[in-house]
Amino acid sequence: MFIRFHNIVWAAIVLGFVARLFFALAPGKAIAAPWSGGSDAPAYVLLAHNVASGMGLSYCGMPDAIRPPLYPLILAGLIKGFGDNFAVAVRILQFLAGLLTAYLCYLTAKRLWGEQAALLAAAAVLLTPTLAYLTGEVMTESFAALVVAGFLCLLLKQLDSPSLSGWAFLGVLVGLGTLIRFNFAVLGIVAVGVVLWTLGTPRGLRAVALTTMAAGLTIAPWVARNLKEFHGHVLLSSQTGYNMVQGLITPEGRALPGDSDKLIRAEGWVQGQIETNNITRLSYPDEGTLNSDTTQVAIGMWRSAGIKAIPVIIRKFGYLWLETDQFTWYPGRGGMVRKLGVVIWWVMLGSALGGWILLRERNPTASLTLLFYAVLLTFFHMPFVMNTRLGTPFLAPLAGVLLPGINFLRRATQ
């Protein structure tokens, strides 16, 4: 039985490899992949071209902090190095990042379940539908998932054999993740919570200080740049207020018909009017002022909503964990394919839940750590926009490392 199962898992790994390679190469030089339903790729590419042309991280000459800097800087380097072929180059990098993500999840699952079962983690991550097709999009998801996979791998290693260098590197990962996606700052809270819980004081306080310092030093150049460019009004991101407004009135962040009108009525502008080199950008204030004003609007809206916000939060919980936004956004044949991908994700998620239940018996510390991670990132995101694309990099590596622990697999590998 094991030989048959072992062969099936390796076949799945090969299939995942081929699928990822197809998604990476099929779009060619095009910015948008054929299966794209719309994305932030044009904004990233425009910002990267501005950097490559010497304008810096700006639109129409006005500093930008809506987008985290690392991905546009990577794109700018590829534009300078590969010219019109930069989209091919970044997709190949994202393909390689996907392979490394699967390998890191394999290492983490090996620590939890053993080498034989861990192969399924690699197969599951390679075949996660959303991560697979996002390999071909010029967006941050592939690198974001890689950071999460590395974070979980190192975090669980630290539980078994903690070291100061390990906590420091964990802080660097938090910083790099934050420079790819601002919401990855939540990983820092996870790391600090786990340190204090597992090490206590004073040893834990030293580790917290080291982790925090490493993360702070990693993002320090970006923070210093923002404080200078926005005269102290932006620390990390100029998108906080806008994202909170979207999180209440357009929670899936999909630019559905009528969404722009809702946002303009609420705050007077939409992101597309800011992320442009058109001279019309100059008619709006700098992003620091926009973010400050919009944050006040967002706080007022959430206070006024009160308990009426509960249904919105429930919907976003479904978007984050169950990918239910995929059922209402994509029409036609492409929509059916995405719905099938959601069903596959549900199977993975159910299997991961079974694995976590078993992990409580085998390794209570690891199971509580992963539960803390899942709960914290869920609550952290509820005030903001949420959809499958934003949630998958957080959850696919988690599901991948838990999935091999389900009972039937343990019996099959014994």
C-alpha positions, 0 to 999 in steps of 0.5 A, a space after each residue: 500500500 505504501 509503495 502505491 501511495 508513495 508513487 501517487 504522491 510523487 506523481 502529484 509533485 511532478 504534476 504540480 511542477 509541470 502545472 507551475 511551469 505552464 502558468 509561469 511560461 504561458 503568458 509570455 511577455 504579457 503583463 496580464 495572464 490570459 486567465 487573469 480577472 483583473 489585478 494590481 499588476 499595472 500599478 506595480 509595473 508602472 511604479 517599477 518603470 518609474 523607478 527604472 527611469 529614475 523617478 523613484 517610488 513615485 507616481 507623476 513625481 509624487 512619492 508613493 507608499 501605497 505599494 510596499 517597495 520590495 516587489 516594485 524594486 525587483 521589477 525595476 531591476 528586471 526591467 533594466 536587466 531584461 527590457 521587454 522580457 522582464 515579465 518572463 523573468 519575474 514569472 520564472 523567479 516566481 516559479 522558483 519561489 514556488 518550488 522553494 515554498 514547497 520545499 520549506 513546507 516539506 521540511 516543516 512537515 518532516 519535523 511534525 510528521 516524518 519524512 514519508 508523510 512530508 512529501 504530501 506537504 510538498 505536493 499539496 503546496 505545489 497543487 494549491 490552485 490559487 498559488 499555482 495560477 498566481 505564478 503567472 501573475 505579475 504580483 506579490 503572492 508567490 514571494 509572500 507565500 515563500 516568506 510565510 513558508 520560511 517563517 513557519 519552518 523557522 518558527 517551529 524549529 525554534 520551538 525545538 531548538 531555540 537560538 538567538 540567531 534563529 530569533 534574529 533571522 525570524 525578525 529579518 523574515 518579518 521585515 522582508 515580508 512587511 516590505 513585500 506586503 504591509 500586512 505581514 507585520 502581523 507575523 512580528 506579533 506572532 513571533 513575539 507572542 510565541 517567544 514570550 509564551 515558550 521562553 518566559 522572562 527574562 530569556 524571552 525578553 532578550 529574544 523579543 528584543 533581538 527579533 524586534 530589532 532585526 525586523 526594525 533594522 530590515 524595514 528602517 530604510 523604508 520607514 526613514 524614507 517615508 518620514 522624510 518624504 511625507 514629513 512624518 505623516 506616514 510611517 509604513 503605509 499610506 494605504 491604511 485608511 483606504 483599506 479600512 474604508 474598503 474593508 467596510 463598504 467594498 470588502 472583497 476589494 474586487 472593483 465590482 460595478 459601482 464600487 468606485 462610486 461608493 468609495 468616491 462618495 465616502 472619501 473623495 478618491 479611489 486608488 486608480 486616481 493616485 497610482 497614475 502618471 497622468 497630470 490629474 494626479 497633481 490635483 490630489 494632495 500627497 499620500 500622507 494627507 490622503 491617508 490621514 484624512 481617509 483614516 479618520 473617515 474610516 474610523 468614523 464609518 466603523 464606529 457608525 456601523 456598529 453591529 451592522 458590520 458583523 455580517 461584513 466581517 462574517 463574509 470576510 471570514 468566508 473570503 479568507 478561509 473558504 475563498 467564497 469570493 471566488 463564487 461571485 466574482 468570476 463568470 463563465 467557464 473561467 468561473 467554473 474552473 475557479 470554483 473547482 479550485 475552491 472545492 479542491 481548497 476545501 478538501 485541503 483545508 478539511 484535511 489540514 484541520 484533521 492534521 491539526 487535531 492529531 497534532 494536538 496529541 503528538 506535539 501540543 506546543 506546535 499545535 497551539 503555535 499554529 492555532 495562535 498564528 491562524 487566529 491572530 492573522 484572522 482577527 488582524 485582517 477583519 477591519 481590512 479588505 479580504 479576498 482569496 488572493 490576499 489570504 492564500 499566501 498566509 494559509 496555503 503553507 499552513 494547510 500544506 504542513 498540517 495536511 499530512 497528519 490526517 489519520 488515514 495518512 498516518 495509517 498508510 505510512 506505517 
